[in-house]
Amino acid sequence: MTSLKRSLMILARTASGFFAASSVLGFLWFLGSHSPLTVAYFAVTVISLFLFAALPRSVLPLLWLLMTGLATASVALSIPQMYKDLTLINGPDHPAFVLRFLICGLFAVMAMEAISSRNAAV
């Protein structure tokens, strides 16, 4: 692994931990106003982000299918949330949309890292 790729992975894992912690705080802040879709989005997203931030790279070849599935499910659950952010009655919530978009980017990195670690192990 090159030093640039290693640095980018450290940055992605650090951002993943930060986004997971901020998601937990956001979920608690709006605790009384969650729909079942929001709870599912929160659960899958936080589990995905915490696993990506905490799992060592040596474990990824074993769990590549789980990590890729979690990333795909997280993006699929993020799309309705992003749509809701842009179609609020009081006007679009652009910061929330951008945050969810960045998190989807992290999920893409997570899936690519899991697949590439599997291919490197084979």
C-alpha positions as CSV (number, residue, x, y, z in Angstrom):
1,M,0.0,0.0,0.0
2,T,1.5,3.3,-1.0
3,S,1.8,6.1,1.6
4,L,-0.7,8.3,-0.2
5,K,-3.3,5.5,-0.1
6,R,-2.5,4.8,3.5
7,S,-3.0,8.4,4.4
8,L,-6.3,8.6,2.5
9,M,-7.5,5.5,4.3
10,I,-6.6,7.0,7.7
11,L,-8.4,10.1,6.7
12,A,-11.5,8.1,5.6
13,R,-11.5,6.0,8.7
14,T,-11.2,9.1,10.9
15,A,-14.0,10.9,9.0
16,S,-16.1,7.7,9.4
17,G,-15.7,7.8,13.2
18,F,-16.5,11.5,13.3
19,F,-19.6,11.1,11.1
20,A,-20.8,8.1,13.3
21,A,-20.4,10.2,16.4
22,S,-22.2,13.2,14.9
23,S,-25.0,10.9,13.6
24,V,-25.5,9.6,17.2
25,L,-25.7,13.1,18.5
26,G,-28.2,14.1,15.7
27,F,-30.3,11.1,16.4
28,L,-30.5,11.9,20.1
29,W,-31.1,15.6,19.4
30,F,-34.3,14.9,17.3
31,L,-35.3,11.9,19.4
32,G,-39.0,12.5,19.4
33,S,-39.5,13.0,15.6
34,H,-38.2,9.8,14.0
35,S,-40.1,7.7,11.5
36,P,-39.3,4.0,11.0
37,L,-37.3,4.9,7.9
38,T,-35.2,7.4,9.8
39,V,-34.5,4.8,12.5
40,A,-33.5,2.2,9.9
41,Y,-31.2,4.8,8.2
42,F,-29.6,5.7,11.5
43,A,-29.0,2.1,12.6
44,V,-27.5,0.9,9.3
45,T,-25.5,4.0,8.8
46,V,-24.0,4.1,12.3
47,I,-23.2,0.3,12.3
48,S,-21.5,0.7,8.9
49,L,-19.5,3.8,9.9
50,F,-18.4,2.3,13.3
51,L,-17.3,-1.0,11.6
52,F,-15.4,0.8,8.9
53,A,-13.7,3.1,11.5
54,A,-12.9,0.3,14.0
55,L,-12.1,-2.9,12.0
56,P,-8.5,-3.5,11.1
57,R,-7.6,-3.9,7.4
58,S,-6.6,-7.5,8.0
59,V,-10.2,-8.4,8.8
60,L,-11.7,-6.8,5.7
61,P,-11.1,-9.8,3.4
62,L,-13.1,-12.0,5.7
63,L,-16.0,-9.5,6.0
64,W,-15.9,-8.0,2.5
65,L,-19.4,-9.2,1.6
66,L,-20.9,-7.8,4.9
67,M,-19.1,-4.5,4.5
68,T,-20.1,-4.1,0.8
69,G,-23.7,-5.0,1.7
70,L,-23.8,-2.5,4.6
71,A,-22.4,0.2,2.3
72,T,-25.0,-0.5,-0.3
73,A,-27.9,-0.6,2.2
74,S,-26.6,2.7,3.8
75,V,-26.6,4.5,0.4
76,A,-30.0,3.1,-0.4
77,L,-31.4,4.3,2.9
78,S,-29.6,7.7,2.5
79,I,-31.3,8.6,-0.8
80,P,-34.8,9.1,0.7
81,Q,-33.3,11.1,3.5
82,M,-31.5,13.3,1.0
83,Y,-34.7,13.8,-0.9
84,K,-36.4,14.8,2.3
85,D,-33.7,17.2,3.1
86,L,-34.2,19.0,-0.2
87,T,-38.0,19.1,-0.1
88,L,-38.7,20.5,3.3
89,I,-41.7,22.8,3.6
90,N,-39.5,25.6,5.1
91,G,-37.0,25.3,2.4
92,P,-34.2,22.9,1.5
93,D,-31.7,21.9,4.2
94,H,-28.5,22.1,2.1
95,P,-26.0,21.4,5.0
96,A,-27.8,18.1,5.9
97,F,-27.9,17.1,2.2
98,V,-24.1,17.8,1.8
99,L,-23.4,15.9,5.0
100,R,-25.3,12.9,3.8
101,F,-23.7,13.2,0.3
102,L,-20.2,13.1,2.0
103,I,-21.3,10.1,4.1
104,C,-22.3,8.3,0.8
105,G,-18.9,9.0,-0.5
106,L,-17.4,7.3,2.6
107,F,-19.6,4.3,1.9
108,A,-18.2,4.1,-1.6
109,V,-14.7,4.2,-0.2
110,M,-15.7,1.5,2.4
111,A,-17.0,-0.8,-0.4
112,M,-14.0,-0.2,-2.6
113,E,-11.6,-0.9,0.3
114,A,-13.5,-4.1,1.3
115,I,-13.5,-5.4,-2.3
116,S,-9.9,-4.5,-3.0
117,S,-8.7,-6.1,0.3
118,R,-10.6,-9.3,-0.7
119,N,-9.0,-9.3,-4.2
120,A,-5.5,-8.7,-2.6
121,A,-6.1,-11.7,-0.3
122,V,-7.1,-14.1,-3.1
